[in-house]
Every structure is written in C-alpha cells, then in structure tokens.
C-alpha cells in the first residue's frame, strides 16, 4: 500500500513537470499506433547516442541501411543532369568554405556519430546513424557543436545552434520519438553557415513557431505544417534538392492516394492554383514562366531573423591594440539583438532582414563545376561559387527568386583556384580561428583537401545563388502586379520576356503620342482660324 | 423636298453610341495608365477594368454589327465620293468664310461623306485592329508555343497601343467637329433625342406620315 501511495505521489508531482519539460511543439496529425515510452528496450539509462540507435534498430531493422544511403548521411550527391559530384563532402561554399580539414566542427551536424575524417566515408557501423536528431520529440536532444555528431552528455561547450550545451537525457529522448517536427530539421538547417539564418535567408529559427506573415504553411495559425509535409520521404530519402531543383512541375497534384515524390508548390496546389475568375485566369497564365515563389515570397529573412548577405574573409585576422581578436556588432536586428559585423576570425559581414530576393531564369540546374571543386577560376571577374542555368526560351525555365550571397574569399593567386582553408582547430597552430594566420590556414586546408597549392594567396569577389522557396507569405501579401509590371520593377533585369507596363510598347506609344499631338494641334489651329476669321457660324 | 425633324437614331443606336463612348473612355484611361502615361490606377485593377470593359465593348459591337446588318443601316456607313470635295473644301476653307455646311442630310444618308468615310475606316480598320490585337494580347498563353512568340507579342502590343492612340485622336477631332456648324449642343442633341433635321422627299414624308408618324417631330 505504501508503495502504491509513493508511486501515486510520484506521478502526481512528475506529471506537470514532464508536461513543462516537453518543449517540442505537437506535430499535427501524428497519431501513431506506437507509444515509444512503453517499449522496455528504451526504458533504461543510455550513455551514448549509438546505444540509443542500437535499441531503435532492434525493431526498425532496415532504418540504418536506408539512412546510410541518404544525402543526410553521405553528404554526397551525384547530379544526374550534370554528373558533378556534389554534397558537403566535396564542394566549397561562400560561407565557412569547406568541410575537409574542419571536422569535427562541421560534422557536428552530420546525421550520424563520429565522422571526424572527411578523407574517409562516414562511419559504416549501423549504430553510427543518429536517429534522435530527426525523431526526438522531447525537445531536449541536441548535438555538440564540436562533437562530430555526438550529443553533449554534460553541460559543457556549445550546441549546434550556438546555445550553451546541457546534459542530454537520452532515455527521455528515446522514449519520446515520433515524426520530425520543424525544430528537428531546423537545428541543423536553420543554422547553416555558422548561425541562425546565415546561409539560406528563407530558413531560420523563426520557422519553429512562425506567425502567418512569416510562413503561411508552417505557422500554427496557418496550416501548421512541418518540413516533411512537403519534403516527403520514401525509405529515408527526401524530395526536394537544392542541387537539382524541380524548377517547374507541369504535372501538378497526384491522384488521390497517389504518393507524391516532389516537394513543389504544384504538387499540392496544382498547375492552375488561382481561382477561375478574370484575375485568377490572368494569374494562372503566369505560372508557366513565373515560379510561385516569385510572387508569394516577396521578402525572405522574415520573423525577426536577419540573413547574412556579404562575407568578406579578406579582412579576417585583424587584432586590437592588445593583440587580441575582437568583434564589432553594428547590425541591430528587429528583435534588438546585435549581430556581428566584424569578427577577427571571420572578417566583415553584412546582414539583411525582410530582404528582397534577386530574380533569374532558372531551369533547376545548379552547377558547381569548376570553382567550388577547386577548378580554375578567372581572377579578373567575380567568381560564381555556383551558377544557375536557364533562359526565357528553353521551355522549362521559370523566373525564380534567389538570395545572392556575396563576399570575398581566398584563392591561390598563382594557380587561380579557390582554396580550401583550415579554419577550425583549437589545438592546431594552423587553424585560422585559433591563430588568425591566413597563410598557415590555407596551406593546412589545401593539404587536408589534397590539393596543389602554390603558397601564394589573394582574395577575390565571389557570389553564390540560393533559391528562395520557404517563408511563403499569405496570399494577401503576395506581390502586386506593379511590383514587376513597371519600368523599374523587380524583374527589370529579366531578359527575353515581354512584360506589359515595362515600356515594351514604347515605340508605338511615342508614335501614338505624336499622332495625338498632331490631332490636338490641328483642332486647335482650326479653332483659332475660325475665331480670327470671325466669319464663322453664329 | 422639305426639312423635317426625323427620328434617325433609334434607341438601340443611341445606347450603342453612348455605351461605346463610356467604354472607350474607360479603356483609354486604363490603357494609358498601363502604358505609363499616368499612374492613377495600380496595374492589377487597371488590367481587370481594361479587360472587363473590353469584353463588354466586344459584346456591344457584336450586337451592333448584328443590328447594322439586319436593319440595313450598314448602308449608311458605306463611303461615297459624291459631295466629298465640297465637304472637305468647307472644313478647309469655307468654314472660315462663314459659308454654310454644304451637306444636307437625307433619310438614308445621315452622315456627310467625310463622316461616312471616317466611320467606315474606324469600323473596318481601327476597331478590328484594336480588338484583334487585344484578344491576341489577352490570350497570349493560348498561342505562346508559336515560334518567336515573344517577338509577335511585342508587335501585337505595339499595334494595340498605336490603334488606341488613333482612336484617341479620332475622339479629339470627333468632339471638335461637334462645335462646327450649328454648334455643339445642336450636334449632340440627335444622339440624345434621336431626332435630326433631314431633307425628306415628298414621298418619304408622305410615307412616314402615313406609316411611321412617331418618327416625325411636329
């Protein structure tokens, strides 16, 4: 009897506490037939992530194999259109540069455990898969910023979102599992490039609990959707790729019950999404050449989180009077937070909030061919880290919005290639972020990447395109017609299209005005003559 | 021969005229806005208004064409050279000398030769130009697959705008000419009341008095 009472008392006190600790938002429509807190195999102390994975695999026998074949695990992607071997493992980007040589900092966001050497494929034992990072629903699982994917087991260091680390309760996480919520995907994807919304512009922590203005789909006041509602999966493979974009989807929705394999707007909204009235029909006429995103995402970096638009690595390395690294925080975000505009370890930054995208014809093909893989560059021109393909007349391109990331990056000034750099390494005497010495950092980075390096470096202007597709505004906030149909409209740079209102009929307009002026003059002259002859009609 | 006030503009024709006038003004106003002449209406609402007005005008024109042919009124608009030089000379010279307008309206010829040829040109050239280009402009997506569609659209849009300016110029001259002769109010009146001063033959007068007395005013 006493045991029962004690148990009751425990439940009574524990229940509200549990409810409070569960910070993860409810996943809409999750009505699983399995309550993982009832599985005995999960009701124990776990001391490491792989131990949890082992327990998961005892039931989900094929999950490890599926995940290990995904881009989340391999960080490698062979572009079927261009044949390029892409993925984080291989490319240089316009942010922190490269993964190789900077493990385990960069691999802290790997969907696995213990990948600390980019020269090797990710660890291949089945328990190297991190189930919890996507499926934890307790809201307290995280990864250590420098732990090659492992969670913090004590309150030391930082997490991958930049927060102070806490000791993760693996048992609680294991018993909480469910389908991924926005914050699961977000703890890596919202913080790419080294901070909140630094990289994408349209993916930030504002999407964990966005208002409708920020994202009509993901807002709890809107459709309350999660990432995987659009990025549908099959065998742990996700639809929707930035490397190989579905720039146009003429197929639209599937038949009822049909499995959708694409993460396009059309896959839910169809190819003629506007109502069949006189305005809607005209808007539907646009969908073959204008991506939905162009009108429906008027600005990115909404919800109070700015995005980095300029990163000048060339100014990194400066020290203050005492010889120490320093920082400046000149950009004030709308939530009052000050963001770095200079860091000795990273150089100068510019930020933008509610940023207007740039627009280009886009057929979905993003090419990283040369520069991003260490190929030759032309140092007299700004270097495209990636290039986007498409034009008005290929029948498959649409006008898409992009974030254009710009900045200055290091390159080999003799061999004319972008360089790999060793930025992270608290214990090395070559890492830039430890020693503030570019020469050493580049030499070490090139060695780690196995690339030829002349020993001479310089800095060059670079840019990189990031297709904008999240942070869809409510229909009422979509772009007005005259945002583009005006002489200095948003699409003024777009070639090969006839856009009424942008001056395309200026020649006829001029001729017409002359004709009209002549008519007026003629009439006026006639009237004057009548007046002065004074012999006109009564 | 006697001059009588005869109803020559039946109700439908007057309704047609004034509806057409209103719609043309709406179309010119919105269209010029769309082409950057003024910025009094946002682009979207201007396009909608322009499209709706154009579709209504097309309907009016379909009715009017039907009416012109079923009633035989179309004959009024067939240009004839007879008297043309006299009228032209009047506008270019005689009007300044205080001469009288040389044309006398007949029952089946209520327009003077210059008027007739102008209206004929409008009906056969300018109006078709504006509605054919307009419909092609509006339905671009139905024919965008043809080679060089963007170029064709540019040509079509330019022709559309040019035709619009021709119509605007017509409106200026048309309105101005109402001030010539008997004066503005007297010229507008027939299109309001339907009655105009017409030279009737005795046979015509007798016919009208016997069969259509309501067409004769006092």
Contacts between the chains, C-beta under 8 A, distances in Angstrom:
chain1	res1	chain2	res2	distance
A	278	B	48	6.0
A	278	B	51	5.8
A	278	B	52	6.5
A	279	B	44	7.2
A	279	B	48	5.6
A	282	B	47	6.7
A	282	B	51	7.6
A	285	B	140	7.1
A	285	B	141	4.3
A	288	B	141	7.1
A	288	B	144	7.6
A	392	B	150	7.0
A	393	B	150	7.8
A	480	B	42	6.5
A	480	B	43	7.1
A	480	B	44	6.0
A	481	B	42	7.2
A	481	B	43	4.0
A	481	B	44	3.9
A	481	B	47	6.7
A	482	B	42	5.6
A	482	B	43	3.7
A	482	B	44	7.0
A	485	B	34	7.9
A	485	B	43	4.6
A	486	B	43	7.0
A	487	B	36	6.4
A	496	B	150	6.5
A	497	B	150	6.6
A	498	B	150	5.2
A	498	B	153	4.6
A	498	B	154	5.2
A	498	B	157	6.7
A	500	B	34	6.2
A	500	B	47	7.8
A	500	B	137	7.9
A	500	B	157	6.7
A	501	B	34	5.6
A	501	B	35	7.3
A	501	B	36	6.9
A	501	B	43	5.6
A	503	B	36	6.8
A	504	B	154	5.8
A	504	B	157	6.0
A	504	B	158	8.0
A	505	B	35	6.3
A	505	B	154	7.5
A	505	B	157	4.5
A	505	B	158	4.7
A	505	B	160	7.4
A	505	B	161	4.4
A	507	B	158	5.9
A	508	B	157	7.6
A	508	B	158	3.7
A	508	B	159	6.8
A	508	B	160	7.7
A	508	B	161	4.0
A	508	B	162	4.1
A	508	B	165	7.5
A	509	B	35	5.5
A	509	B	36	7.8
A	509	B	37	7.7
A	509	B	161	5.5
A	509	B	165	7.7
A	511	B	162	5.9
A	511	B	165	7.2
A	512	B	161	5.9
A	512	B	162	5.4
A	512	B	164	6.8
A	512	B	165	2.5
A	512	B	166	7.4
A	512	B	168	7.5
A	513	B	165	6.8
A	515	B	165	5.4
A	515	B	166	6.6
A	515	B	169	5.3
A	516	B	165	5.3
A	516	B	168	5.4
A	516	B	169	5.1
A	516	B	172	7.2
A	518	B	169	7.6
A	519	B	168	8.0
A	519	B	169	3.7
A	519	B	170	8.0
A	519	B	172	4.7
A	519	B	173	5.7
A	520	B	172	5.8
A	522	B	173	7.4
A	523	B	172	5.8
A	523	B	173	6.1
A	523	B	176	4.3
A	526	B	91	7.8
A	526	B	176	7.2
A	527	B	176	7.1
A	527	B	179	7.6
A	529	B	96	5.5
A	530	B	95	6.3
A	530	B	96	6.2
A	533	B	96	3.8
A	533	B	97	7.0
A	533	B	98	7.7
A	535	B	96	6.5
A	535	B	97	5.4
A	535	B	98	3.4
A	536	B	95	6.4
A	536	B	96	6.9
A	536	B	98	6.1
A	537	B	95	7.7
A	537	B	98	7.2
A	537	B	180	7.2
A	537	B	181	5.8
A	537	B	182	7.1
A	537	B	183	7.2
A	538	B	183	7.8
